[in-house]
Amino acid sequence: MSYWEGKRIVVTGGSGFLGSRIVEKLKLKSPAEIFVPRKKQYDLVQNENVRRLYQDAHPDIVIHAAGQVGGIGANRANPGVFFYNNLMMGVQMMEYGRQHGIEKFVAIGTICAYPKYTPVPFKEEDLWNGYPEETNAPYGLAKKMLLVQAQAYRQQYGFNAIFLLPVNLYGPGDNFDPDTSHAIPAIIKKCVDAIKTGASEVVLWGSGAPTREFVHVDDAAEAIVLATERYNETAPVNIGSGREMSIKELAALISRLTGFKGQIVWDSTKPDGQSRRLLDVSRAEHAFGFRARIAFEEGLKQTIESYMRRTEATA
C-alpha cells in the first residue's frame, strides 16, 4: 500500500512559492485530500483560525510551509512582525496538531536559524552554537522554535514532528517585489529592467563578497515530500544543493544570462548579511535519499524566463 493512500494532508502556505510546488508533487502521490488554507479564510496567526482549520480539514499530516519572509531589507524593516507572526503560526499549528492526534507534522525552518559565525559547511549540530545574523535573527529564531517544540513534543507526547532547514530558494514564480525579494529575483529584476530602460548600470546591495547556497524550489519541494514519507527522527535536516558562490559571481552570471551589458555598482553602505552560507547536505541523502538535481545555471534560465514572461504579460 502506498504511504499516501487515504491520507488527508494540510499544506499551509500551499499557494505560495514553495508550498504550491509541494502541492504539485503531492498530487502525483494521489492522497485522499490535499487541503490548502488561504489567508483570507484562515489567518494562522489567530488562534481561532488554527482551531477552525483542524476542525474543517481533519488532517492526518500537516506540512507547515507558511511563513512571513523577505530579504534583508524586509527583515530590517519588520523584525517584530516577522518574529511574532512566524512564531504564532508555527506554535499554534503544532499544538493543535498534537491535540487532534495527527500522524505527522512537518515543520519547514530556514537557514536563517543558523548562528552568524557557523563554520562552513553548516552542520545540523551547529544550530545552537551562537546567535543568528542580526538582520534576520528574529525571523530565524521564530522558525527555530519549531525545532524546540518538535523535540519537546516528541519527548513528552510521542508526537511525530520533524524539522527541515531549506537553504535560499529560487526558481520560476519567485517573488520579484523589490521591497521583499531575495538576492536572485532582485538581481534578475534589476538587470532585465535596466535592459528595457536602457540604463547603463545597476546598483546592488553590499560588497558582493558574501557567499550563498541556492536550491531550486522544485528540488526543495521534492526533499520535503521525501522527508514526509521517509523521515521520522528528532534531528533537524538541511535541505540544499551543497554548492556555494559569491553574490558578485551570482550577479555576473545573471548579467550574462539576461544579456545586460552595463556596469554593476556595489552600494557598500547597505549590509552584506551573513558572510558565508553553505550547508552540509549529507544527512538528507542518507536519511531519506534526497539529492538536488537541477543544475544551477539551468534553474537561473528558467527563473529569468519566468520573470520576462510576467513583465511581457503586464506590459
Protein Blocks (a to p, Z undefined) as FASTA:
>chain_A
ZZkgopacddehklmmklmmmmmmmmmnopabdcdddfklmcckbmklmmmmmmmnopab
dcdfbccdddfklmmmmmmmmmmmmmmmmmmmmmmmmmnopabdcddddfklpcfklccd
ddfklmmncccdfklmmmmmmmmmmmmmmmmmmmmnopacddddddddedehiafbfklp
cfklmmmmmmmmmmmnopabdcdehjhlaccddddfklmmmmmmmmmmmgccfbdcddde
hpacdfklmmmmmmmmnopabdcdddfkbcebjfbdcddfklmmmmnopacfbdfklmmm
mmmmmmmmmmmmmZZ
